Amino acid sequence: MANEGLDFSRRGLLRLMGATTAAATLAPGMAIGASAIATGARTAKLFYTDVGTGPNVMLIHGWTGDSHDWTWQLPALESTYRVVAADLRGHGRSQVMPSGTYNPADYVADIEALIETDFAGQKFILVGHSMGGQISARLAVKRPDLVSAVVSVDGSLGFPDALRPVFLKTAQDLQHADPGLVGPALFQSVYDPATDPGIKRWHARRLQGTSSHAVRESFGPLFLGPDQVGLGKQSENFLRTVRVPFYHLCRDPEQAARMRGWFLHPKSKVDYWEHAGHWIMQDRKDDVTKAIVAWVDAL
């Protein structure tokens, strides 16, 4: 990585997460892979705000986050667009669903139902961070009639296969240890040296207040299992099926270069962002807002 002190390089992550032992066999009954089919019997009741007029934009946060992650973007976006900012199932003020219902497909089904039920006949530009970026991409492939474009802010997409042991180790640790300790330890590896300490503390405390089974069960399926779309060739093959305009912001120049040729739509783009941690929109608040607005307005 070009960011000095930000050790989110392949080598740094492997060292941090103890990946030399990450290939340990999964415990009996431990399921951390993704399913292409929603496992829940019903969709969750989601909390969201709906403010502004103009093109429809929906903001989707990441793992252990909530819609407050977009606080610094909301004033500008709501003054230009109709902005729906939602909390995902088990996060923020949305309904906590039972254990076993936190696969990516379950999250996708919730957003699909929200649009069809509360915004019938309308399409949205989805702006997703981290896990929210993958959820947005999955819905765009599943229901292009509901999605007009996607912005992925360091979305859980396009990572190299070499990081599989890291994600496996993290998923195992979440299952067997206190997620309130495992999650914040992972966060420390993806912050920029200049990330505000108050933001770091907020992220940790928010995770510790999130349903433990939602935290434990949501992470692994993003990167593990036959239906994952976050890693390697599976991620590439999946993203090559996205037909709507797609803007991906990431913090690894090699990842950005690799992903640029994966998108079919001529208005798609991939940008490398330096001097930022995983929450790019919080470390470079105004820059990210301007980049989103410029790209959306050019569609």
N, C-alpha and C positions, 0 to 999 in steps of 0.2 A: 504493500500500500504506500501511496505517496504521503499520507498523513503521518508525520513524525509523532511517535508515542501512541498512535492508535493501532494496536496490535490485532487487527482483524484479518491479518494475512493468514494463509493456510497454515503456515508453520506456527504462528502465534496461537491460533485457536487450538491446534492439535496439542500444543504444549499446555495451554491453560486448562483444557478439559481432560487432561490425562488420557489422551486417545490411544496410548500404547496398550491400554487395557480395555479399550472400548469395544472390542469384538466379543466380549463376554456373552455367553448364551442367555437368551431371554428366559426369565423365570416362567414356569408353567402357568398358562392362562394369561400371560401378560401380552396384551394386544396394543401395539403402538403404531400399526400401519394404517394407511388410509383406505377407506371404502369409497367406491364411486357412487354408492347408493346411500341416501340419507338413512341413518339408523333409527332416528326418532319417529315415533308414531304421529307426532304433530309438530307444527311449527311453534316457535316461541313468540310471546308477546314482547315486542321490542319498544323500548323508549327511544324517541327521536324528537328533534326540533325541526320545524319547517318555517324558514324565514326567507323573505326576499322574493323578487320577481325576475323573470328572464329564463334563460335555458336551465333545464333541470340538472342539478349537480347533487350527488350523494356522497358523503364522506364516511368511510369505513375504517375504523381503527384496527390496530393489531392485537396480537396475543397479550393478554393481561392489561390491555389499555381500556379506554373508553372514549367517547366523543369529545371529551375535554382535550384530547391530544391535538385537536385542531383549533384550539382557542385563539391562537395568533393569526390564523387564516380566516376565521369566521367574519370579522368585520368587513374586510375587503371583498370576500366572496359573496357575502349576503347583500352587499350593496350593488352587486352586478348580476347575480344569478339567483334563482330559487334554490336554496341550499337545504337539503335534508341531512342532518348529522345524527347518525344512529349509534346506539350501544348494541353490541352483539349479544347473543344468548350467553347467560352466565357472567356477563361483564356489566359494569356500571349499574344503571337502574333497570336493565332489562331482566326478563324472567330467567331464573336459574332452572335449567332443565335437569332431568335425572342423569346419573352416571351412565355412560355408554352412548351418549347422544352429542358427541363433540367432534365428529369427523368433519372435514371440510364440506362434504355434501350436506351436512345438517345446517351449517352456517349459510351455505348457498341457498338452501331451500327457504330459510327465513327471509333473506333479502328478496328472493323471487316472490314470495308470498306478500311481503310488504308492498312491493311495487304493484303487483296485480290487485291487491285488496284496497290499498289506500290511495293509489295513483293509477287507477285503471286506464289503460289505453295510452299511457305515457312512457317515454324512454328517458334514461338517465345517463349522464356522464358519471362514471364511478371513479372516485378518487380514494385509493386504498393504501394504507401504510402496513408494511410487514405482512402479517397473516391476512390483513384486509386487502392487500394487493393481490394475493393469490385467490382469495374469495372473489374479488372483482373479475379477475381473468377467467376463473371457472364459470362464473355466471355469464360472461360475455360469450364464451364458447357454447354453453348450454342454451342460452336464450338471447341470441343477438337481436331479437325483436324488442327486448327490454333495455338493451344497453347500446348507446350510441358511440361511446368511446371509453377508454380506461386510462387513468393516470396511476401508476404504481410507484409509490415512494419507498424505495428500498424494499420492495415487495419480496415475499418468500418464493423467489423464482430465479432460475438460472445459475444456481450455485454448482460448483464442480463436484464430481463424484468423490474426490479426495476428502471432502468434508463429511461424508456419510458417517465415519466413525465418531466424529464430534457430535453430530446430531443424535446418533444412537446412544452415546454415553449420556448426553443431556436428558433424553427421554427416559433412560433407565434411572438416572438419579432422581428425576421428578417422581417416578413411581415409588422409589424405595426410601427417599429422604424427604425432608421438609421442603416443599416447594417455595416457602417463604424465604428460604436460604439459597436454594439452588437457582431460582430465577434471578434475584439481584446479583448473584455471583456471575451469571452469564451476562447480564447487562453491563457489568464493569468492563467486559472485553470488547464491547461495541460502542463505547462512548468515545468522543473526541476529547483530547486534553483540555479543551476550552469549554466543554459542556458544563453548564451551570450546576453547582453542587445541589442547589435547591430542587432542580429538575430531577436529578438522580435520586434524591431522597423521596420525592413525590412518586416516582416510578416504583421504588421498592415498597413504600407503604401501601400504594394502591394494589400492587400484586398481593401483598399480605392480607388485604381485605377482600380479595376475590375468592370465590368458591374454590376450594382446593381441588375438587375433582375437575372443574372446568380448566384450571391451570394444568393439572397433570395430563389430562386426556387430549388437549387441543394441540400440543406442540408436535408430538411424534408423527401424526398422520400427514403433516405438511411435507415431510421429507423422507418418510419410511413406508415401505409396503408397495405392493404392485401397482397401486393407483396414485402414488405420489407424483406431484408435478413440480417439486421444488429443486430437484437435483439432476444433474447429468443429462444424458440423452433423453430421458423421459420428459424432462422439463423443456428441452429444445423441441422435441416432437410435438408436445402439447402447444407451446407458444406459436408454432408454425400453423396451427389451426385457428388462431385468433384472426378474425376478419375485420374487426372494427379498428379504428385508429388507436394506437397504444403508445403511451409515453412512459418510459421506465427511467427512474432516477436511481442510481446506485453509487456505492462508494469504492468500488474496485475497478480500476481502469481496464484490467484484463477481462473482467466480467462484462464491462460495457462493450469492449471491442468484440467479444465473442457473441454477444446477444444482438448486435446491430443487424445482422443478416437474417434474423429469425422471423421478422414480422412482415406480413404480406402487404398491409395497407401502405400506400405511398406517404401518408402523413404520420406514420409511426416514427418514433425516434427513441434513442437511448442516450442518456447523458451521464457522464462521470462527474460526481460532486466530491470535491475535497474540502478539508477543514470542516467536517461535520461527522457526527456519530450516526447511529442507526436511526434516531429520530431526526432526520435531516430537517424536517419542517419546524423543529424547535431550536436547533442549533443555528440555522440560517433562515430565520422566520420570513423576513421580507423578500429575500431572494427566491425562496420556494413559492411564495404567493405570487410574485411577479411572473415566475416561469410557468406556473399553472395557468394563470390568466392569459398570458401571451399565447400559449399553445391552444387553449380552449377557444380563444377568440379567432384563431387562424383556421379552425376546422371548417 
